[in-house]
Amino acid sequence: MNATFKLVPSAVAALFTCLPLAHAAQDNVNALSNFRQTGNSAPAETIPQSGATADALRKNLEQIKLPPGFKIELYAVVPEARAMAIEPSTGVVFVGTRKNRVWQVTDRTHQRVASDVAQFASSVTFKVPNGVCFSPDGVLYVVEQNRVLAFPAAQFFGEGGPDVAAAVVFPQGKLIPTQFESFNHGARYCRVGPDKKLYIALGQPWNVPPKDKLADLDRNGLAGIIRVDQDGKNRETYAHGVRNSVGLDFNPKDKTLWFTDNQVDGMGDDIPPGELNHATKAGENFGFPWYGGGKVRTVDYKDQNPPAGVVFPQVEFAAHAADLGMSFYNGKMFPQKYQGGIFDAEHGSWNRTKPIGARLMFIPIKDDGTAGEAEVFAEGWLTPNGEYMGRPVDVQTLQDGSLLVSDDYAGAIYRISYMGAK
């Protein structure tokens, strides 16, 4: 285990003595962090990769429109699939959810389709383990609603059963103040940056927060993106004024942070826009809640002066398309046009009169490091009559340069590859 991971102090377990279920789960984490077995002999849940569900998903993919030369295929059946993390050496994919499962997706033959999908670390009781990300040296971080765990060699320990090696970065209830726990905007997202620090997006729980809560939110990094050492030390708020980001990545060329942000609801079908933001240094403010998206002022804060030097988005997306996971394309399979650009997953609107989204967008990055105009790359999960066949959440690049796309509505991961122009 990485020397920076320390065993969980016994005092942490005492915090849960009045909550029997949580106490049991925390005891399991304590045992795992000390390389002890939990006694859990129940087999991990597995998901069949053939049958009627898989056949129906493949049929639905016939409706997806892509640029010439590209094709899309079913990679895996994965219930409630959201954020993805691809292990650097083996290509094993770990998938977070908004429920209580983390999935381990393995392609054993490297035919670019899942051989099996199994529940990861079933001895651990997860709560909204949406955020998953790898460090360069192969440690898997799982960011829950209010806890962060680290799993070294996850792809190997996960094969052995419900017990895995684990370490606690933030104990339960210590990532954010418990008073701000909410079913709204509680799905976290993470990346390990070029500086080897762990970056975590912390959505705040309101559509627009009350004025008397704003200072406390900011003090704790909510409505922002925090960064910490990989052992949880030296916490700081890296980006302020972020309503609810569920997607971030670093540009490999200049090492700067980019992230999506979801705009304020209830202001109409066409405003405010969704955002793709570019952070160039620590401490910048991206305008929320004074701005609801782009330069559109919120009703609640329209008479309040925004902070000086607000950084406005590089790209304004369609209102309420719900842009979530994004990543820089660092593969070589796709044509030159796409290399070094950003792929962005639009989850699709939930409260718009005419639904929009449920597609992948591509955003080129110019030589000066700024964004070009966004364009639709893949669409068809939203039918002409406004019915969702799927809702993309995250997008990541496999080692061969193909693209994986998660879909929490259909419960699937798709693979997009380039076959060459005809």
FENMO-V497186 format. One record per residue. RES is the residue in one letter. D_CENTER is the distance of its C-alpha to the mean C-alpha in Angstrom with 2 decimals. Layout:
RES/D_CENTER
RES/D_CENTER
This chain:
M/25.03
N/24.07
A/26.71
T/24.40
F/23.27
K/25.82
L/26.86
V/26.03
P/29.13
S/31.02
A/31.08
V/27.43
A/28.44
A/31.11
L/28.66
F/28.03
T/31.67
C/31.83
L/28.84
P/29.93
L/26.85
A/24.49
H/27.21
A/27.33
A/23.63
Q/23.91
D/27.06
N/25.28
V/22.84
N/25.98
A/27.71
L/25.00
S/24.74
N/28.49
F/28.41
R/30.18
Q/29.96
T/29.05
G/31.50
N/28.95
S/30.47
A/28.70
P/27.18
A/23.46
E/22.50
T/22.44
I/21.65
P/24.40
Q/23.62
S/26.77
G/28.61
A/28.51
T/24.76
A/24.06
D/27.09
A/26.02
L/22.57
R/24.46
K/26.88
N/24.31
L/23.02
E/26.55
Q/25.78
I/22.99
K/24.40
L/23.56
P/25.56
P/28.63
G/28.24
F/24.73
K/24.16
I/21.43
E/21.73
L/20.26
Y/18.59
A/17.94
V/18.31
V/15.38
P/15.56
E/12.71
A/10.32
R/6.66
A/3.91
M/6.82
A/8.84
I/12.37
E/15.19
P/17.32
S/20.72
T/20.57
G/17.72
V/16.74
V/13.26
F/11.41
V/9.31
G/7.83
T/9.30
R/10.42
K/13.78
N/15.16
R/14.37
V/12.57
W/13.96
Q/15.61
V/16.41
T/19.45
D/21.46
R/24.74
T/26.91
H/24.62
Q/25.57
R/21.99
V/21.65
A/20.54
S/23.53
D/22.06
V/19.08
A/19.55
Q/18.18
F/17.19
A/18.99
S/20.67
S/22.79
V/19.97
T/19.42
F/15.74
K/14.84
V/11.52
P/9.75
N/6.26
G/4.97
V/6.75
C/8.37
F/12.05
S/14.85
P/17.48
D/19.84
G/17.86
V/16.53
L/13.43
Y/11.67
V/10.35
V/9.39
E/10.92
Q/12.15
N/14.93
R/15.09
V/13.81
L/15.31
A/15.98
F/17.29
P/19.54
A/20.53
A/18.19
Q/19.08
F/22.72
F/22.84
G/20.76
E/23.61
G/26.13
G/25.33
P/23.79
D/24.42
V/22.40
A/22.73
A/20.58
A/20.60
V/19.63
V/18.03
F/18.04
P/20.10
Q/19.47
G/20.12
K/19.92
L/16.47
I/17.59
P/21.04
T/21.34
Q/22.98
F/19.72
E/17.98
S/17.48
F/16.14
N/15.28
H/12.10
G/11.47
A/7.86
R/6.51
Y/3.99
C/6.38
R/8.69
V/12.37
G/14.49
P/17.86
D/19.57
K/18.17
K/16.67
L/13.38
Y/11.45
I/9.56
A/8.90
L/11.20
G/11.87
Q/15.55
P/16.98
W/19.37
N/19.67
V/21.81
P/22.66
P/26.35
K/28.10
D/29.19
K/25.65
L/24.40
A/25.86
D/24.53
L/20.96
D/21.25
R/23.03
N/20.14
G/17.40
L/16.10
A/15.75
G/14.65
I/12.78
I/14.54
R/15.41
V/17.37
D/19.23
Q/17.78
D/20.19
G/19.07
K/22.06
N/22.68
R/20.02
E/20.04
T/18.38
Y/17.49
A/16.81
H/18.47
G/18.70
V/15.07
R/14.95
N/11.37
S/8.71
V/5.15
G/5.23
L/7.64
D/10.00
F/13.66
N/16.61
P/18.49
K/21.75
D/21.89
K/19.02
T/17.90
L/14.53
W/13.18
F/10.62
T/10.52
D/11.98
N/13.18
Q/16.92
V/19.48
D/20.67
G/24.35
M/25.80
G/26.65
D/25.43
D/25.43
I/24.39
P/22.47
P/20.34
G/16.59
E/15.74
L/14.66
N/15.68
H/17.12
A/17.74
T/20.72
K/21.61
A/20.90
G/21.96
E/21.53
N/21.25
F/19.47
G/21.70
F/20.27
P/22.11
W/25.15
Y/23.50
G/21.53
G/20.11
G/21.95
K/25.41
V/25.88
R/27.09
T/26.20
V/29.22
D/28.64
Y/28.72
K/30.92
D/33.78
Q/31.86
N/31.83
P/28.42
P/27.90
A/29.60
G/27.79
V/24.77
V/22.54
F/22.10
P/19.47
Q/20.08
V/19.35
E/19.94
F/18.40
A/20.19
A/20.24
H/18.00
A/16.40
A/13.00
D/11.17
L/7.38
G/5.62
M/8.43
S/10.25
F/13.89
Y/16.05
N/17.95
G/19.83
K/23.47
M/23.75
F/23.16
P/25.97
Q/26.36
K/25.22
Y/21.56
Q/21.57
G/19.90
G/18.40
I/14.95
F/13.50
D/11.56
A/10.56
E/12.53
H/12.03
G/15.62
S/17.73
W/18.78
N/21.77
R/23.26
T/26.83
K/26.12
P/22.59
I/20.73
G/17.61
A/16.16
R/16.37
L/15.13
M/16.35
F/17.62
I/18.44
P/21.02
I/21.35
K/25.00
D/27.10
D/27.11
G/23.33
T/22.86
A/21.21
G/23.35
E/23.36
A/20.48
E/21.61
V/20.66
F/19.92
A/19.45
E/20.45
G/22.27
W/19.88
L/21.56
T/25.26
P/28.11
N/28.97
G/25.59
E/24.33
Y/20.80
M/20.89
G/17.15
R/14.02
P/11.52
V/7.77
D/6.45
V/9.14
Q/10.33
T/13.98
L/16.19
Q/19.10
D/21.54
G/19.87
S/18.79
L/15.46
L/13.25
V/11.74
S/10.22
D/11.99
D/11.82
Y/15.24
A/17.16
G/15.50
A/15.30
I/14.02
Y/16.18
R/17.54
I/18.99
S/21.83
Y/24.65
M/28.16
G/30.13
A/31.95
K/35.00
